[in-house]
Amino acid sequence: MRKTIMTSALLATGLVAPAMADGRDKRCSPGIDDHVVAASDVRRRLEDLGYRVDRVEAEHGCYEIRAVNDSGFPIKAVYVRATGELVRARLR
């Protein structure tokens, strides 16, 4: 039940986030001090929620992550590299 609620919350957050026409999000710009959250930290956070992470790519100041939950639903999530904040998530 907890994983279902977390999946719904993750997807709802991603569906509410605005999509940019060119695929970039202004929130993905580098931080002031060029601090970057490690991809392994973002991966670990998703794995703790019950996802199996297939791929993590750094692109345009964000991490684009492809993962699958325990029910087999694939998602694509985008996190800001500077803060580790979730920008958007959607079903693939």
N, CA, C and O atoms as a GROMACS GRO file, in nm:
protein
  368
    1MET      N    1   0.083  -0.119   0.000
    1MET     CA    2   0.000   0.000   0.000
    1MET      C    3   0.087   0.125   0.000
    1MET      O    4   0.060   0.221  -0.072
    2ARG      N    5   0.192   0.124   0.081
    2ARG     CA    6   0.280   0.241   0.090
    2ARG      C    7   0.346   0.270  -0.045
    2ARG      O    8   0.357   0.386  -0.085
    3LYS      N    9   0.388   0.165  -0.114
    3LYS     CA   10   0.453   0.184  -0.244
    3LYS      C   11   0.355   0.238  -0.346
    3LYS      O   12   0.393   0.319  -0.432
    4THR      N   13   0.231   0.197  -0.339
    4THR     CA   14   0.130   0.248  -0.430
    4THR      C   15   0.107   0.397  -0.406
    4THR      O   16   0.097   0.474  -0.501
    5ILE      N   17   0.101   0.437  -0.281
    5ILE     CA   18   0.081   0.578  -0.247
    5ILE      C   19   0.202   0.659  -0.292
    5ILE      O   20   0.186   0.768  -0.347
    6MET      N   21   0.323   0.608  -0.269
    6MET     CA   22   0.444   0.679  -0.309
    6MET      C   23   0.451   0.691  -0.461
    6MET      O   24   0.491   0.796  -0.513
    7THR      N   25   0.413   0.587  -0.533
    7THR     CA   26   0.412   0.592  -0.679
    7THR      C   27   0.313   0.697  -0.727
    7THR      O   28   0.344   0.775  -0.817
    8SER      N   29   0.195   0.699  -0.668
    8SER     CA   30   0.094   0.797  -0.706
    8SER      C   31   0.142   0.939  -0.678
    8SER      O   32   0.122   1.028  -0.761
    9ALA      N   33   0.204   0.960  -0.563
    9ALA     CA   34   0.255   1.093  -0.529
    9ALA      C   35   0.365   1.135  -0.624
    9ALA      O   36   0.369   1.251  -0.668
   10LEU      N   37   0.454   1.044  -0.657
   10LEU     CA   38   0.563   1.074  -0.750
   10LEU      C   39   0.509   1.111  -0.886
   10LEU      O   40   0.554   1.208  -0.947
   11LEU      N   41   0.415   1.034  -0.935
   11LEU     CA   42   0.357   1.061  -1.066
   11LEU      C   43   0.272   1.187  -1.067
   11LEU      O   44   0.275   1.263  -1.164
   12ALA      N   45   0.198   1.211  -0.961
   12ALA     CA   46   0.115   1.332  -0.954
   12ALA      C   47   0.202   1.456  -0.954
   12ALA      O   48   0.167   1.556  -1.018
   13THR      N   49   0.313   1.452  -0.885
   13THR     CA   50   0.404   1.564  -0.884
   13THR      C   51   0.456   1.591  -1.024
   13THR      O   52   0.466   1.707  -1.065
   14GLY      N   53   0.489   1.488  -1.095
   14GLY     CA   54   0.540   1.504  -1.230
   14GLY      C   55   0.435   1.552  -1.328
   14GLY      O   56   0.469   1.625  -1.422
   15LEU      N   57   0.311   1.516  -1.310
   15LEU     CA   58   0.206   1.557  -1.401
   15LEU      C   59   0.168   1.703  -1.380
   15LEU      O   60   0.120   1.769  -1.473
   16VAL      N   61   0.189   1.754  -1.260
   16VAL     CA   62   0.157   1.892  -1.231
   16VAL      C   63   0.266   1.986  -1.280
   16VAL      O   64   0.238   2.101  -1.313
   17ALA      N   65   0.390   1.940  -1.284
   17ALA     CA   66   0.502   2.024  -1.326
   17ALA      C   67   0.485   2.065  -1.472
   17ALA      O   68   0.449   1.982  -1.556
   18PRO      N   69   0.512   2.191  -1.503
   18PRO     CA   70   0.494   2.237  -1.641
   18PRO      C   71   0.600   2.179  -1.734
   18PRO      O   72   0.715   2.162  -1.695
   19ALA      N   73   0.560   2.150  -1.854
   19ALA     CA   74   0.653   2.098  -1.954
   19ALA      C   75   0.703   2.215  -2.038
   19ALA      O   76   0.625   2.302  -2.076
   20MET      N   77   0.830   2.216  -2.066
   20MET     CA   78   0.888   2.321  -2.147
   20MET      C   79   0.888   2.276  -2.293
   20MET      O   80   0.900   2.157  -2.322
   21ALA      N   81   0.874   2.372  -2.384
   21ALA     CA   82   0.864   2.340  -2.526
   21ALA      C   83   0.991   2.275  -2.580
   21ALA      O   84   0.983   2.186  -2.665
   22ASP      N   85   1.107   2.317  -2.532
   22ASP     CA   86   1.232   2.262  -2.584
   22ASP      C   87   1.284   2.146  -2.501
   22ASP      O   88   1.394   2.098  -2.526
   23GLY      N   89   1.208   2.101  -2.401
   23GLY     CA   90   1.249   1.987  -2.321
   23GLY      C   91   1.338   2.025  -2.203
   23GLY      O   92   1.372   1.939  -2.122
   24ARG      N   93   1.374   2.152  -2.192
   24ARG     CA   94   1.458   2.196  -2.080
   24ARG      C   95   1.371   2.264  -1.976
   24ARG      O   96   1.267   2.322  -2.008
   25ASP      N   97   1.414   2.258  -1.853
   25ASP     CA   98   1.342   2.322  -1.745
   25ASP      C   99   1.437   2.421  -1.680
   25ASP      O  100   1.554   2.389  -1.656
   26LYS      N  101   1.389   2.541  -1.651
   26LYS     CA  102   1.474   2.644  -1.592
   26LYS      C  103   1.526   2.601  -1.455
   26LYS      O  104   1.630   2.650  -1.411
   27ARG      N  105   1.456   2.512  -1.388
   27ARG     CA  106   1.501   2.466  -1.257
   27ARG      C  107   1.625   2.378  -1.268
   27ARG      O  108   1.690   2.351  -1.167
   28CYS      N  109   1.659   2.334  -1.387
   28CYS     CA  110   1.775   2.248  -1.406
   28CYS      C  111   1.904   2.326  -1.428
   28CYS      O  112   2.007   2.266  -1.459
   29SER      N  113   1.900   2.456  -1.413
   29SER     CA  114   2.022   2.534  -1.429
   29SER      C  115   2.116   2.506  -1.313
   29SER      O  116   2.071   2.469  -1.204
   30PRO      N  117   2.247   2.523  -1.333
   30PRO     CA  118   2.343   2.494  -1.227
   30PRO      C  119   2.320   2.582  -1.106
   30PRO      O  120   2.270   2.694  -1.118
   31GLY      N  121   2.357   2.532  -0.990
   31GLY     CA  122   2.344   2.607  -0.867
   31GLY      C  123   2.445   2.721  -0.860
   31GLY      O  124   2.534   2.730  -0.943
   32ILE      N  125   2.430   2.806  -0.761
   32ILE     CA  126   2.517   2.922  -0.746
   32ILE      C  127   2.662   2.880  -0.724
   32ILE      O  128   2.753   2.938  -0.784
   33ASP      N  129   2.684   2.783  -0.640
   33ASP     CA  130   2.820   2.741  -0.607
   33ASP      C  131   2.864   2.616  -0.684
   33ASP      O  132   2.960   2.550  -0.646
   34ASP      N  133   2.794   2.583  -0.792
   34ASP     CA  134   2.823   2.465  -0.875
   34ASP      C  135   2.821   2.335  -0.796
   34ASP      O  136   2.888   2.239  -0.832
   35HIS      N  137   2.744   2.331  -0.687
   35HIS     CA  138   2.726   2.208  -0.609
   35HIS      C  139   2.641   2.111  -0.690
   35HIS      O  140   2.542   2.151  -0.752
   36VAL      N  141   2.679   1.985  -0.688
   36VAL     CA  142   2.605   1.881  -0.761
   36VAL      C  143   2.578   1.765  -0.667
   36VAL      O  144   2.669   1.717  -0.599
   37VAL      N  145   2.453   1.721  -0.663
   37VAL     CA  146   2.415   1.602  -0.587
   37VAL      C  147   2.457   1.481  -0.670
   37VAL      O  148   2.431   1.476  -0.790
   38ALA      N  149   2.520   1.385  -0.608
   38ALA     CA  150   2.569   1.267  -0.680
   38ALA      C  151   2.452   1.185  -0.735
   38ALA      O  152   2.348   1.172  -0.671
   39ALA      N  153   2.473   1.132  -0.854
   39ALA     CA  154   2.370   1.047  -0.916
   39ALA      C  155   2.340   0.926  -0.830
   39ALA      O  156   2.227   0.879  -0.826
   40SER      N  157   2.441   0.875  -0.761
   40SER     CA  158   2.419   0.758  -0.675
   40SER      C  159   2.324   0.791  -0.560
   40SER      O  160   2.250   0.703  -0.515
   41ASP      N  161   2.325   0.916  -0.511
   41ASP     CA  162   2.232   0.955  -0.405
   41ASP      C  163   2.088   0.957  -0.455
   41ASP      O  164   1.996   0.912  -0.385
   42VAL      N  165   2.068   1.010  -0.575
   42VAL     CA  166   1.934   1.014  -0.634
   42VAL      C  167   1.887   0.872  -0.663
   42VAL      O  168   1.772   0.838  -0.639
   43ARG      N  169   1.977   0.788  -0.716
   43ARG     CA  170   1.944   0.648  -0.744
   43ARG      C  171   1.904   0.577  -0.616
   43ARG      O  172   1.804   0.505  -0.613
   44ARG      N  173   1.981   0.596  -0.510
   44ARG     CA  174   1.953   0.530  -0.381
   44ARG      C  175   1.818   0.574  -0.326
   44ARG      O  176   1.744   0.493  -0.270
   45ARG      N  177   1.785   0.702  -0.343
   45ARG     CA  178   1.657   0.753  -0.295
   45ARG      C  179   1.540   0.682  -0.365
   45ARG      O  180   1.442   0.645  -0.300
   46LEU      N  181   1.551   0.664  -0.496
   46LEU     CA  182   1.446   0.593  -0.570
   46LEU      C  183   1.441   0.446  -0.532
   46LEU      O  184   1.333   0.388  -0.519
   47GLU      N  185   1.557   0.384  -0.516
   47GLU     CA  186   1.559   0.243  -0.477
   47GLU      C  187   1.499   0.222  -0.339
   47GLU      O  188   1.437   0.119  -0.313
   48ASP      N  189   1.516   0.320  -0.249
   48ASP     CA  190   1.454   0.311  -0.117
   48ASP      C  191   1.301   0.318  -0.125
   48ASP      O  192   1.231   0.268  -0.037
   49LEU      N  193   1.250   0.381  -0.232
   49LEU     CA  194   1.105   0.387  -0.253
   49LEU      C  195   1.051   0.262  -0.322
   49LEU      O  196   0.930   0.249  -0.340
   50GLY      N  197   1.140   0.172  -0.360
   50GLY     CA  198   1.097   0.046  -0.420
   50GLY      C  199   1.112   0.039  -0.571
   50GLY      O  200   1.061  -0.054  -0.633
   51TYR      N  201   1.182   0.133  -0.630
   51TYR     CA  202   1.203   0.132  -0.775
   51TYR      C  203   1.331   0.058  -0.810
   51TYR      O  204   1.427   0.058  -0.733
   52ARG      N  205   1.332  -0.004  -0.928
   52ARG     CA  206   1.454  -0.062  -0.984
   52ARG      C  207   1.501   0.036  -1.092
   52ARG      O  208   1.437   0.052  -1.195
   53VAL      N  209   1.612   0.100  -1.066
   53VAL     CA  210   1.663   0.204  -1.157
   53VAL      C  211   1.739   0.136  -1.270
   53VAL      O  212   1.833   0.060  -1.247
   54ASP      N  213   1.696   0.166  -1.394
   54ASP     CA  214   1.760   0.108  -1.512
   54ASP      C  215   1.873   0.196  -1.564
   54ASP      O  216   1.979   0.147  -1.602
   55ARG      N  217   1.849   0.328  -1.565
   55ARG     CA  218   1.949   0.417  -1.626
   55ARG      C  219   1.940   0.556  -1.564
   55ARG      O  220   1.832   0.606  -1.534
   56VAL      N  221   2.058   0.618  -1.544
   56VAL     CA  222   2.067   0.756  -1.497
   56VAL      C  223   2.156   0.830  -1.596
   56VAL      O  224   2.270   0.790  -1.621
   57GLU      N  225   2.102   0.939  -1.652
   57GLU     CA  226   2.179   1.020  -1.745
   57GLU      C  227   2.180   1.164  -1.697
   57GLU      O  228   2.077   1.216  -1.654
   58ALA      N  229   2.296   1.229  -1.705
   58ALA     CA  230   2.306   1.371  -1.673
   58ALA      C  231   2.294   1.449  -1.804
   58ALA      O  232   2.372   1.431  -1.896
   59GLU      N  233   2.192   1.537  -1.809
   59GLU     CA  234   2.168   1.612  -1.932
   59GLU      C  235   2.102   1.745  -1.900
   59GLU      O  236   2.004   1.749  -1.825
   60HIS      N  237   2.155   1.853  -1.954
   60HIS     CA  238   2.098   1.987  -1.940
   60HIS      C  239   2.082   2.028  -1.793
   60HIS      O  240   1.984   2.095  -1.759
   61GLY      N  241   2.174   1.989  -1.707
   61GLY     CA  242   2.166   2.028  -1.566
   61GLY      C  243   2.073   1.942  -1.483
   61GLY      O  244   2.049   1.972  -1.366
   62CYS      N  245   2.020   1.836  -1.542
   62CYS     CA  246   1.930   1.747  -1.469
   62CYS      C  247   1.977   1.602  -1.482
   62CYS      O  248   2.056   1.568  -1.570
   63TYR      N  249   1.925   1.519  -1.393
   63TYR     CA  250   1.941   1.375  -1.406
   63TYR      C  251   1.811   1.322  -1.465
   63TYR      O  252   1.704   1.346  -1.409
   64GLU      N  253   1.820   1.251  -1.575
   64GLU     CA  254   1.704   1.183  -1.632
   64GLU      C  255   1.716   1.036  -1.594
   64GLU      O  256   1.813   0.969  -1.629
   65ILE      N  257   1.616   0.988  -1.523
   65ILE     CA  258   1.622   0.853  -1.467
   65ILE      C  259   1.508   0.770  -1.522
   65ILE      O  260   1.393   0.813  -1.525
   66ARG      N  261   1.542   0.650  -1.566
   66ARG     CA  262   1.441   0.552  -1.608
   66ARG      C  263   1.441   0.442  -1.504
   66ARG      O  264   1.546   0.388  -1.467
   67ALA      N  265   1.322   0.410  -1.456
   67ALA     CA  266   1.309   0.312  -1.349
   67ALA      C  267   1.179   0.234  -1.367
   67ALA      O  268   1.093   0.270  -1.447
   68VAL      N  269   1.167   0.126  -1.290
   68VAL     CA  270   1.048   0.040  -1.291
   68VAL      C  271   1.010   0.014  -1.145
   68VAL      O  272   1.097  -0.016  -1.063
   69ASN      N  273   0.880   0.027  -1.114
   69ASN     CA  274   0.840  -0.003  -0.976
   69ASN      C  275   0.817  -0.153  -0.959
   69ASN      O  276   0.830  -0.229  -1.054
   70ASP      N  277   0.784  -0.194  -0.838
   70ASP     CA  278   0.769  -0.337  -0.811
   70ASP      C  279   0.649  -0.400  -0.883
   70ASP      O  280   0.641  -0.522  -0.894
   71SER      N  281   0.557  -0.318  -0.932
   71SER     CA  282   0.443  -0.369  -1.009
   71SER      C  283   0.473  -0.378  -1.158
   71SER      O  284   0.391  -0.427  -1.235
   72GLY      N  285   0.591  -0.332  -1.198
   72GLY     CA  286   0.630  -0.342  -1.338
   72GLY      C  287   0.601  -0.218  -1.421
   72GLY      O  288   0.620  -0.221  -1.543
   73PHE      N  289   0.554  -0.109  -1.360
   73PHE     CA  290   0.526   0.013  -1.434
   73PHE      C  291   0.654   0.095  -1.453
   73PHE      O  292   0.718   0.133  -1.354
   74PRO      N  293   0.692   0.121  -1.577
   74PRO     CA  294   0.813   0.200  -1.602
   74PRO      C  295   0.785   0.350  -1.589
   74PRO      O  296   0.679   0.397  -1.631
   75ILE      N  297   0.878   0.423  -1.532
   75ILE     CA  298   0.865   0.568  -1.520
   75ILE      C  299   0.990   0.635  -1.573
   75ILE      O  300   1.096   0.574  -1.584
   76LYS      N  301   0.975   0.762  -1.603
   76LYS     CA  302   1.088   0.848  -1.635
   76LYS      C  303   1.079   0.966  -1.540
   76LYS      O  304   0.977   1.036  -1.538
   77ALA      N  305   1.183   0.989  -1.462
   77ALA     CA  306   1.184   1.099  -1.366
   77ALA      C  307   1.300   1.192  -1.397
   77ALA      O  308   1.404   1.148  -1.445
   78VAL      N  309   1.281   1.320  -1.368
   78VAL     CA  310   1.385   1.420  -1.390
   78VAL      C  311   1.411   1.490  -1.258
   78VAL      O  312   1.319   1.540  -1.194
   79TYR      N  313   1.538   1.492  -1.218
   79TYR     CA  314   1.581   1.554  -1.094
   79TYR      C  315   1.683   1.663  -1.124
   79TYR      O  316   1.764   1.648  -1.215
   80VAL      N  317   1.680   1.773  -1.048
   80VAL     CA  318   1.778   1.880  -1.061
   80VAL      C  319   1.911   1.830  -1.005
   80VAL      O  320   1.916   1.778  -0.893
   81ARG      N  321   2.019   1.845  -1.082
   81ARG     CA  322   2.151   1.798  -1.036
   81ARG      C  323   2.202   1.880  -0.919
   81ARG      O  324   2.270   1.827  -0.831
   82ALA      N  325   2.171   2.009  -0.915
   82ALA     CA  326   2.224   2.097  -0.811
   82ALA      C  327   2.162   2.069  -0.674
   82ALA      O  328   2.230   2.082  -0.572
   83THR      N  329   2.033   2.030  -0.671
   83THR     CA  330   1.964   2.014  -0.543
   83THR      C  331   1.912   1.873  -0.518
   83THR      O  332   1.885   1.838  -0.403
   84GLY      N  333   1.897   1.793  -0.621
   84GLY     CA  334   1.837   1.660  -0.606
   84GLY      C  335   1.686   1.666  -0.600
   84GLY      O  336   1.623   1.566  -0.563
   85GLU      N  337   1.626   1.780  -0.635
   85GLU     CA  338   1.481   1.799  -0.630
   85GLU      C  339   1.415   1.735  -0.754
   85GLU      O  340   1.466   1.744  -0.865
   86LEU      N  341   1.301   1.672  -0.731
   86LEU     CA  342   1.223   1.614  -0.840
   86LEU      C  343   1.159   1.725  -0.922
   86LEU      O  344   1.089   1.810  -0.867
   87VAL      N  345   1.181   1.724  -1.053
   87VAL     CA  346   1.122   1.822  -1.144
   87VAL      C  347   0.994   1.767  -1.204
   87VAL      O  348   0.890   1.832  -1.204
   88ARG      N  349   1.005   1.645  -1.256
   88ARG     CA  350   0.886   1.584  -1.317
   88ARG      C  351   0.904   1.432  -1.321
   88ARG      O  352   1.016   1.381  -1.324
   89ALA      N  353   0.791   1.363  -1.322
   89ALA     CA  354   0.792   1.216  -1.335
   89ALA      C  355   0.670   1.178  -1.416
   89ALA      O  356   0.563   1.238  -1.402
   90ARG      N  357   0.686   1.080  -1.500
   90ARG     CA  358   0.574   1.033  -1.582
   90ARG      C  359   0.595   0.887  -1.618
   90ARG      O  360   0.706   0.834  -1.610
   91LEU      N  361   0.487   0.824  -1.657
   91LEU     CA  362   0.496   0.687  -1.706
   91LEU      C  363   0.563   0.690  -1.842
   91LEU      O  364   0.538   0.780  -1.922
   92ARG      N  365   0.647   0.591  -1.868
   92ARG     CA  366   0.712   0.581  -2.001
   92ARG      C  367   0.620   0.511  -2.096
   92ARG      O  368   0.654   0.492  -2.212
   0.00000   0.00000   0.00000
